C-alpha cells in the first residue's frame, strides 16, 4: 500500500484553516493515523481511526475520511503547529506518507 | 510512568552488525504490540519491524532476512538485531508501542537512537 500526501509543504498565516490530504493506493477502511513531528523531536500521536483525537490533542485538529481518501484539518493555525505531519495506514501493513511540512 | 528508552546506536561499517535495545517502563513489553520505526536524515518515517503479544514477528521488505526483532520479558526490553548493514540503513531508530485500542497506530515513542552505516 502506498500513501500519498499532499501538499508536500505549505505556508499559511496564523488563524488560517489548513487542510492536508492523504490518499491510499487501495482501500484501508478507517485504519489511518496522523502524527505531528516538530524539528528535532519525536513524532506525536494525533489521530487514529481516521477521525478520533488522541486525548490531550487540541480540538482545532480534526481528521476525516475512509477507504482511500483522508484529510487532516487544523481549523485555526497556531505558531506551535509548525511541524511536519505524517499520515500512516495500518489496515494490513504499516505505511507512512512522505509528510507535509507546515510553516507560518 | 510510561516510557521507552532506546540505546545501542553507533557508527558501523557496511556489512557489520549492531543490536539496538529499547527499555520499557510503565507497561509490559510482552503484553503489547511493539514496533521499530526509522527515519533517515532529513527524510520521512519508515516502519521496520513489529512483534506481537503472541510472539509473531513482521518485517519491512527492506530489512527482511537481515534484521531480527525480539524481546526479553524478564528485563522488559525490546531488541532489534541488525545484520549485513547497508549505508541506506543509516537512520534514527525509534521503538514504539502500538496503541492498544487500535493496533497498528503508534501512541508511545522512544527518543530514538542514531545508527550510521559508513566506511
Boltz contact constraints between the chains, C-beta under 6 A:
constraints:
  - contact:
      token1: [A, 33]
      token2: [B, 105]
      max_distance: 6.0
  - contact:
      token1: [A, 42]
      token2: [B, 109]
      max_distance: 6.0
  - contact:
      token1: [A, 42]
      token2: [B, 111]
      max_distance: 6.0
  - contact:
      token1: [A, 43]
      token2: [B, 109]
      max_distance: 6.0
  - contact:
      token1: [A, 45]
      token2: [B, 107]
      max_distance: 6.0
  - contact:
      token1: [A, 48]
      token2: [B, 99]
      max_distance: 6.0
  - contact:
      token1: [A, 48]
      token2: [B, 102]
      max_distance: 6.0
  - contact:
      token1: [A, 48]
      token2: [B, 105]
      max_distance: 6.0
  - contact:
      token1: [A, 49]
      token2: [B, 102]
      max_distance: 6.0
  - contact:
      token1: [A, 86]
      token2: [B, 45]
      max_distance: 6.0
  - contact:
      token1: [A, 90]
      token2: [B, 104]
      max_distance: 6.0
  - contact:
      token1: [A, 90]
      token2: [B, 105]
      max_distance: 6.0
  - contact:
      token1: [A, 94]
      token2: [B, 47]
      max_distance: 6.0
  - contact:
      token1: [A, 94]
      token2: [B, 104]
      max_distance: 6.0
  - contact:
      token1: [A, 96]
      token2: [B, 44]
      max_distance: 6.0
  - contact:
      token1: [A, 96]
      token2: [B, 45]
      max_distance: 6.0
  - contact:
      token1: [A, 98]
      token2: [B, 44]
      max_distance: 6.0
  - contact:
      token1: [A, 99]
      token2: [B, 44]
      max_distance: 6.0
